[in-house]
Amino acid sequence: MAISVFDLFKIGIGPSSSHTVGPMRAAATFAQALREQGLLAKVSRVEVRLYGSLSATGVGHATDRACLLGLMGQWPDRIDPHTIASRIDQVMAEHCLILDGTQPIGFDYTRDMLLLDESLPYHPNAMSLEALDGQGASLLLQTYYSVGGGFIVEAAQLSEAGSQVDAVTLPYEFSSGAELLALCKTHNLSVGQLMMANECAWRPEAEVRSGILKLWAAMRECVDNGLHNEGVLPGGLNVKRRAAKLHRSLQELGKPNVIGSTLSAMEWVNLYALAVNEENAAGGRMVTAPTNGAAGIIPAVLHYYMKFSPEACDDDVVMFLLSAAAVGILCKKNASISGAEVGCQGEVGSACAMAAAGLAQVLGATAPQLENAAEIALEHNLGLTCDPVGGLVQVPCIERNAIAAVKAINAVQMALRGDGEHVISLDRVIRTMRDTGADMHANYKETSRGGLAVAFVEC
């Protein structure tokens, strides 16, 4: 299936792409289907069943709230995050949900929101929605899988031959890093140029550029909000926001050179990543990049480059995100970007490799050097587990983004010192990530049943 840059980067809300954005999109899609089939007026209640990882850490990731919002006809890229708490409070107080924004139905949390201790076979992030009439008869039943990065798949699509085939024909289709490099060499294109040509199969170049710059504006706004908001993050861990205080202290140091490798430079990169992921943890507006849990890495690297590079321009933003998306496509096609499927290596590891590819592109890397940078970045995230304390995208997730952002820059610096030749290819590293994820125990894949999630002891 063809994957667009706008599939990998989506404007949404925190704290999780697979547990918040995906379930909200699934529930909104379900409500839309009820409307389109003329069933809304017949619905008395909707039962939500969460399975696997969605059940295990669903409350901490606000999956239950996301489902309610989606059923009310809200979409993650359109809802005002500041209205979420009041909307949910009203549903809970009145035991009434306005289905698709028009049809009032009864809602009882204990009866209608079921967190089940079982998994469905296709993917750990599974959910079923069933609309029932006043006599308890089923009107519509759909099962959805939230497969990472806000992507959702309907169970019905999995059983219908050919339903996953995309109607769009790309001029430069690739499914491996080797194919990508060969296409770039044959057609004398950079990775960014090749990706732009592919994107134009969906929409005119002007729309591609404006769409990417809209994503960049949302990323900048997220960073800015994170630099100004203070206090304690929700969820019960009492994690204090640090970005605003760090920002004030760094402003006293002056601006480092963009390519400099000083401690001060690292702190600015850390700052931007912390700002994004604190906003995400608070349920604010952000961009999946390619997931919420790893949303701070790409904006941190790009924000730093754009802010401190004198010659940086909008075209750099476009080329950065297009090139990053090329690597994201490879990770998604050949492994996974879902922490519930392969652990955090699939989220932070993929984002680190994507950020390295984007930075390499705007710093003038050849396609082989760019592939090398992405390989270095991903290779040194292999085996990274997803073990969020309390099921919250806070510890160790927030700091993990900052570390990976710096790691991405270091990978680019190493790659640019070489000619692109290296022993282990990006394709092999992606396959290794896939195989490592398959071998990884379920306790370490976004279930909060292993690792740091159970090592945390409250004193």
C-alpha positions as CSV (number, residue, x, y, z in Angstrom):
1,M,0.0,0.0,0.0
2,A,1.3,3.5,-0.9
3,I,2.1,5.6,2.1
4,S,2.1,9.4,2.0
5,V,4.1,11.9,4.1
6,F,0.6,13.0,5.4
7,D,0.0,9.4,6.7
8,L,3.1,9.4,8.8
9,F,2.7,13.0,10.0
10,K,-0.8,13.8,11.4
11,I,-2.0,16.7,13.5
12,G,-3.6,15.2,16.6
13,I,-3.7,15.3,20.3
14,G,-1.8,13.6,23.1
15,P,-0.8,11.4,24.8
16,S,-0.6,8.5,22.3
17,S,-1.0,8.0,18.6
18,S,-2.0,4.3,18.9
19,H,-4.0,4.6,22.1
20,T,-5.6,8.1,21.7
21,V,-5.4,9.3,18.1
22,G,-6.1,5.9,16.5
23,P,-9.1,4.9,18.8
24,M,-10.6,8.4,18.4
25,R,-10.4,8.0,14.6
26,A,-11.9,4.5,14.8
27,A,-14.8,5.7,17.0
28,A,-15.5,8.7,14.8
29,T,-15.4,6.4,11.8
30,F,-17.9,4.2,13.5
31,A,-20.2,7.1,14.3
32,Q,-19.9,8.3,10.7
33,A,-20.8,4.8,9.4
34,L,-24.0,4.8,11.6
35,R,-25.0,8.1,10.1
36,E,-24.3,7.1,6.5
37,Q,-26.3,3.8,7.0
38,G,-29.2,5.7,8.4
39,L,-29.0,4.0,11.8
40,L,-28.3,6.9,14.2
41,A,-32.0,7.4,15.3
42,K,-32.3,3.7,16.1
43,V,-29.2,3.5,18.5
44,S,-29.9,3.3,22.2
45,R,-26.4,2.7,23.4
46,V,-22.9,1.8,22.1
47,E,-20.6,-0.8,23.7
48,V,-16.9,-0.3,23.5
49,R,-14.6,-3.3,24.0
50,L,-10.9,-2.7,24.3
51,Y,-8.4,-5.6,23.9
52,G,-4.7,-6.3,24.5
53,S,-2.5,-3.2,24.9
54,L,-5.5,-0.8,24.5
55,S,-7.0,-2.5,27.6
56,A,-3.8,-2.8,29.6
57,T,-2.8,0.8,29.4
58,G,-5.9,2.3,27.9
59,V,-6.9,4.5,30.9
60,G,-3.4,5.9,31.3
61,H,-3.3,6.7,27.6
62,A,-6.8,8.2,27.6
63,T,-8.1,5.5,25.2
64,D,-11.5,5.4,27.0
65,R,-11.8,9.2,26.7
66,A,-10.7,9.1,23.1
67,C,-13.4,6.6,22.2
68,L,-16.1,8.7,23.8
69,L,-14.9,11.8,21.9
70,G,-14.8,9.9,18.6
71,L,-18.3,8.6,19.2
72,M,-19.4,12.2,19.7
73,G,-18.1,13.0,16.2
74,Q,-14.8,14.5,17.2
75,W,-11.6,14.0,15.2
76,P,-8.1,14.3,16.7
77,D,-7.0,16.9,14.2
78,R,-10.0,19.2,14.7
79,I,-10.9,19.0,18.4
80,D,-9.8,21.8,20.7
81,P,-7.8,20.1,23.4
82,H,-8.9,22.6,26.0
83,T,-12.5,21.4,25.6
84,I,-11.8,17.7,26.2
85,A,-12.1,17.7,30.0
86,S,-15.4,19.5,30.1
87,R,-16.9,17.3,27.4
88,I,-15.9,14.1,29.2
89,D,-17.1,15.5,32.6
90,Q,-20.5,16.2,31.0
91,V,-20.9,12.7,29.7
92,M,-20.0,11.2,33.0
93,A,-22.3,13.5,35.0
94,E,-25.3,13.2,32.7
95,H,-24.8,9.5,31.7
96,C,-25.6,10.7,28.2
97,L,-23.5,10.8,25.0
98,I,-24.4,12.8,21.9
99,L,-23.6,10.2,19.2
100,D,-22.1,11.8,16.1
101,G,-22.9,15.2,17.6
102,T,-26.6,14.8,17.0
103,Q,-28.2,11.8,18.6
104,P,-28.4,11.5,22.4
105,I,-27.9,8.0,23.8
106,G,-27.5,6.6,27.2
107,F,-24.0,5.9,28.5
108,D,-22.9,4.0,31.6
109,Y,-19.1,3.7,31.9
110,T,-19.2,0.4,33.8
111,R,-21.6,-1.2,31.4
112,D,-20.5,0.4,28.1
113,M,-16.7,0.7,28.4
114,L,-15.2,-2.8,28.7
115,L,-11.4,-3.3,29.2
116,L,-11.0,-6.9,28.4
117,D,-8.0,-9.1,29.5
118,E,-7.7,-10.8,26.1
119,S,-6.1,-10.1,22.8
120,L,-7.2,-10.4,19.2
121,P,-4.9,-12.1,16.7
122,Y,-4.0,-9.4,14.1
123,H,-2.6,-6.7,16.4
124,P,-2.2,-6.0,20.2
125,N,-4.1,-2.7,19.8
126,A,-7.7,-3.9,19.1
127,M,-11.1,-2.5,19.8
128,S,-14.7,-3.4,18.9
129,L,-17.7,-1.1,18.8
130,E,-21.2,-2.3,18.8
131,A,-24.4,-0.2,18.4
132,L,-27.5,-1.6,20.0
133,D,-31.1,-0.6,19.8
134,G,-33.6,-0.2,22.6
135,Q,-34.3,-4.0,22.7
136,G,-30.6,-4.9,22.8
137,A,-30.4,-6.0,19.2
138,S,-27.2,-5.3,17.3
139,L,-27.4,-2.6,14.7
140,L,-23.7,-2.5,13.7
141,L,-20.6,-4.2,14.9
142,Q,-17.1,-3.2,13.8
143,T,-13.6,-4.2,15.0
144,Y,-10.7,-1.9,14.5
145,Y,-6.9,-2.2,14.9
146,S,-4.8,0.8,15.9
147,V,-1.6,-0.2,14.3
148,G,0.6,2.8,15.3
149,G,1.0,6.4,14.3
150,G,-2.7,7.0,14.3
151,F,-3.2,4.4,11.5
152,I,-6.3,2.3,11.8
153,V,-7.4,-0.9,10.0
154,E,-10.9,-2.3,10.0
155,A,-11.1,-6.0,10.5
156,A,-13.4,-6.2,7.5
157,Q,-10.6,-4.9,5.3
158,L,-8.4,-7.8,6.3
159,S,-10.8,-10.4,5.0
160,E,-11.7,-8.7,1.7
161,A,-9.3,-9.5,-1.1
162,G,-7.7,-6.5,-2.6
163,S,-9.1,-4.0,-0.2
164,Q,-5.7,-2.9,1.0
165,V,-4.5,-2.1,-2.5
166,D,-4.0,1.7,-3.0
167,A,-5.5,3.1,-6.2
168,V,-2.6,5.6,-6.5
169,T,0.3,4.6,-8.7
170,L,3.6,6.1,-7.6
171,P,6.3,7.1,-10.2
172,Y,9.0,5.8,-7.9
173,E,7.6,2.9,-5.8
174,F,10.0,1.4,-3.3
175,S,9.7,-1.1,-0.5
176,S,13.4,-1.3,0.6
177,G,16.3,1.0,1.2
178,A,18.2,-0.7,-1.6
179,E,15.3,0.0,-4.0
180,L,15.2,3.7,-2.8
181,L,19.0,4.1,-3.4
182,A,18.8,2.5,-6.8
183,L,16.0,4.8,-7.9
184,C,17.8,7.9,-6.7
185,K,21.0,6.8,-8.6
186,T,19.1,5.8,-11.8
187,H,17.1,9.0,-12.0
188,N,19.7,11.3,-10.4
189,L,17.3,12.4,-7.6
190,S,17.9,13.1,-4.0
191,V,15.7,11.3,-1.5
192,G,13.6,14.4,-1.0
193,Q,13.1,15.0,-4.7
194,L,12.0,11.5,-5.2
195,M,9.5,11.7,-2.3
196,M,8.1,15.0,-3.7
197,A,7.5,13.3,-7.1
198,N,5.7,10.5,-5.3
199,E,3.6,12.9,-3.3
200,C,2.5,14.6,-6.4
201,A,0.7,11.4,-7.4
202,W,-1.9,12.4,-4.8
203,R,-2.0,16.2,-5.0
204,P,-0.2,19.1,-6.8
205,E,3.2,20.2,-5.6
206,A,1.8,23.4,-4.2
207,E,-0.6,21.5,-2.0
208,V,2.2,19.2,-0.8
209,R,4.3,22.1,0.2
210,S,1.5,24.0,1.9
211,G,0.4,20.8,3.7
212,I,3.9,20.1,5.0
213,L,4.3,23.7,6.1
214,K,1.0,23.4,8.0
215,L,2.5,20.4,9.8
216,W,5.6,22.4,10.6
217,A,3.4,25.3,12.0
218,A,1.7,22.8,14.3
219,M,5.1,21.4,15.4
220,R,6.3,25.0,16.1
221,E,3.2,25.8,18.1
222,C,3.6,22.6,20.1
223,V,7.2,23.5,21.0
224,D,6.2,27.1,21.9
225,N,3.4,25.9,24.1
226,G,5.8,23.5,25.8
227,L,8.3,26.3,26.4
228,H,5.7,28.4,28.3
229,N,3.4,25.9,30.1
230,E,4.5,24.9,33.6
231,G,3.1,22.8,36.4
232,V,2.6,19.0,37.0
233,L,1.6,16.6,34.3
234,P,-1.7,14.7,34.8
235,G,-1.9,11.1,35.6
236,G,-0.8,10.7,39.2
237,L,3.0,10.4,38.9
238,N,3.5,14.1,39.8
239,V,6.0,14.6,37.0
240,K,7.0,18.3,36.9
241,R,7.3,20.1,33.5
242,R,10.9,21.1,33.0
243,A,11.0,22.7,29.5
244,A,9.9,26.2,30.6
245,K,12.5,26.5,33.3
246,L,15.2,25.0,31.1
247,H,14.3,27.5,28.4
248,R,14.8,30.5,30.7
249,S,18.2,29.3,31.8
250,L,19.3,28.6,28.2
251,Q,18.3,32.0,27.0
252,E,21.0,33.4,29.3
253,L,23.7,31.4,27.5
254,G,23.2,32.8,24.0
255,K,22.7,31.0,20.8
256,P,25.1,28.2,19.7
257,N,26.1,27.4,16.1
258,V,23.7,25.0,14.5
259,I,26.3,22.5,13.5
260,G,28.3,22.9,16.7
261,S,28.7,19.9,19.0
262,T,28.9,21.8,22.3
263,L,27.1,20.9,25.5
264,S,25.0,24.1,25.0
265,A,23.8,22.8,21.6
266,M,22.8,19.5,23.1
267,E,20.7,21.3,25.7
268,W,18.8,23.2,23.1
269,V,17.9,20.0,21.3
270,N,17.0,18.4,24.6
271,L,14.8,21.4,25.3
272,Y,12.7,21.2,22.2
273,A,12.1,17.5,22.6
274,L,11.1,17.9,26.2
275,A,8.7,20.7,25.3
276,V,6.9,18.6,22.7
277,N,6.6,15.5,24.8
278,E,5.5,17.4,27.9
279,E,2.7,18.9,25.7
280,N,1.9,15.4,24.4
281,A,1.7,14.0,27.9
282,A,-0.6,16.7,28.9
283,G,-3.0,15.9,26.1
284,G,-2.1,18.9,24.0
285,R,-2.1,19.5,20.3
286,M,0.9,17.9,18.5
287,V,1.9,16.0,15.4
288,T,2.5,12.3,15.2
289,A,6.1,11.9,14.0
290,P,5.5,9.1,13.3
291,T,3.8,8.4,16.7
292,N,2.9,10.5,19.7
293,G,5.3,8.6,22.0
294,A,8.2,9.6,19.8
295,A,6.7,13.0,18.7
296,G,9.5,15.1,20.1
297,I,12.5,13.8,18.1
298,I,11.8,15.1,14.6
299,P,10.5,18.5,15.7
300,A,13.5,18.9,18.0
301,V,16.1,18.3,15.3
302,L,14.2,20.3,12.7
303,H,13.4,23.2,15.1
304,Y,17.0,23.4,16.2
305,Y,18.2,23.5,12.6
306,M,15.7,26.1,11.5
307,K,16.2,28.3,14.5
308,F,20.0,28.5,14.5
309,S,20.9,28.0,10.8
310,P,21.2,31.4,9.2
311,E,20.3,30.1,5.7
312,A,17.4,27.9,6.7
313,C,14.2,28.3,4.7
314,D,10.8,26.7,4.1
315,D,12.2,24.5,1.4
316,D,14.5,22.9,4.0
317,V,11.4,22.1,6.0
318,V,9.8,20.4,3.0
319,M,12.9,18.4,2.1
320,F,13.5,17.5,5.7
321,L,10.1,16.0,6.3
322,L,9.8,14.3,2.9
323,S,13.2,12.6,3.5
324,A,12.2,11.6,7.0
325,A,9.0,10.1,5.7
326,A,11.0,8.0,3.2
327,V,12.6,6.2,6.1
328,G,9.4,6.1,8.1
329,I,7.8,4.3,5.1
330,L,10.5,1.7,5.2
331,C,10.1,1.1,8.9
332,K,6.3,0.8,8.7
333,K,6.3,-1.4,5.6
334,N,9.1,-3.8,6.8
335,A,8.7,-3.8,10.6
336,S,6.4,-1.6,12.6
337,I,6.2,1.9,14.2
338,S,3.9,0.5,17.0
339,G,5.3,0.1,20.5
340,A,2.6,-2.5,21.2
341,E,3.9,-4.6,18.4
342,V,7.8,-4.3,18.5
343,G,8.5,-2.2,21.6
344,C,9.8,1.4,21.8
345,Q,12.5,0.6,19.1
346,G,9.6,0.9,16.6
347,E,8.6,4.3,17.9
348,V,11.7,6.1,19.2
349,G,14.0,4.1,17.0
350,S,12.1,4.8,13.8
351,A,11.7,8.5,14.7
352,C,15.4,8.8,15.4
353,A,16.2,7.3,12.0
354,M,13.7,9.6,10.3
355,A,15.2,12.6,12.0
356,A,18.6,11.6,10.9
357,A,17.5,11.2,7.3
358,G,15.8,14.6,7.3
359,L,18.8,16.4,8.8
360,A,21.2,14.6,6.4
361,Q,19.1,15.8,3.5
362,V,19.2,19.4,4.3
363,L,22.9,19.3,5.1
364,G,23.6,18.1,1.6
365,A,24.1,14.4,2.1
366,T,24.1,12.0,-0.8
367,A,21.5,9.3,-0.8
368,P,23.9,6.7,0.4
369,Q,25.1,9.0,3.2
370,L,21.4,9.7,4.2
371,E,20.7,5.9,4.3
372,N,23.9,5.4,6.4
373,A,22.7,8.1,8.9
374,A,19.3,6.5,9.2
375,E,21.0,3.1,9.7
376,I,23.3,4.4,12.5
377,A,20.4,6.1,14.3
378,L,18.1,3.0,14.2
379,E,20.8,0.5,14.9
380,H,21.5,2.0,18.2
381,N,17.9,1.9,19.3
382,L,17.5,-1.9,18.7
383,G,15.9,-3.7,21.6
384,L,14.4,-0.6,23.2
385,T,11.4,-1.7,25.2
386,C,8.2,0.1,25.7
387,D,7.6,0.1,29.5
388,P,5.8,3.3,30.5
389,V,5.4,3.8,34.2
390,G,1.8,3.8,35.2
391,G,0.8,3.4,31.5
392,L,1.5,7.1,31.0
393,V,3.6,8.6,28.2
394,Q,5.9,10.3,30.7
395,V,8.5,8.1,32.3
396,P,10.8,7.2,30.5
397,C,9.2,8.5,27.3
398,I,9.8,12.2,27.7
399,E,13.5,12.0,28.3
400,R,13.9,9.1,25.8
401,N,12.9,11.6,23.1
402,A,15.5,14.1,24.1
403,I,18.2,11.4,24.1
404,A,17.2,10.1,20.7
405,A,17.1,13.6,19.1
406,V,20.7,14.1,20.1
407,K,21.5,10.6,18.9
408,A,20.0,11.5,15.4
409,I,22.3,14.5,15.0
410,N,25.3,12.4,16.0
411,A,24.4,9.8,13.5
412,V,24.3,12.4,10.8
413,Q,27.7,13.8,11.8
414,M,29.2,10.3,11.6
415,A,27.6,9.6,8.2
416,L,28.7,12.9,6.6
417,R,32.3,12.0,7.5
418,G,32.0,8.9,5.3
419,D,31.1,8.2,1.7
420,G,27.9,6.2,2.4
421,E,29.7,2.8,2.4
422,H,29.0,0.7,5.5
423,V,28.7,-2.9,6.6
424,I,25.1,-3.2,7.8
425,S,22.4,-1.8,5.6
426,L,19.3,0.1,6.7
427,D,17.2,-2.8,5.4
428,R,19.0,-5.3,7.6
429,V,18.6,-3.1,10.6
430,I,14.9,-2.7,10.0
431,R,14.5,-6.5,9.6
432,T,16.4,-6.9,12.8
433,M,14.0,-4.5,14.6
434,R,11.1,-6.6,13.3
435,D,12.7,-9.9,14.4
436,T,13.7,-8.4,17.8
437,G,10.1,-7.2,18.3
438,A,8.8,-10.6,17.5
439,D,11.1,-12.2,20.1
440,M,10.3,-9.5,22.7
441,H,8.1,-10.6,25.6
442,A,4.7,-9.0,25.7
443,N,5.5,-7.4,29.1
444,Y,7.9,-5.1,27.3
445,K,5.5,-3.9,24.6
446,E,3.3,-1.1,25.9
447,T,1.5,-3.2,28.5
448,S,3.2,-1.7,31.6
449,R,3.8,-5.2,33.0
450,G,7.6,-5.2,32.8
451,G,10.8,-3.2,32.9
452,L,10.6,0.3,34.4
453,A,6.9,0.1,34.6
454,V,7.2,-2.5,37.5
455,A,10.6,-1.3,38.8
456,F,9.0,2.0,39.9
457,V,8.4,2.0,43.7
458,E,6.6,4.9,45.3
459,C,8.3,5.8,48.6
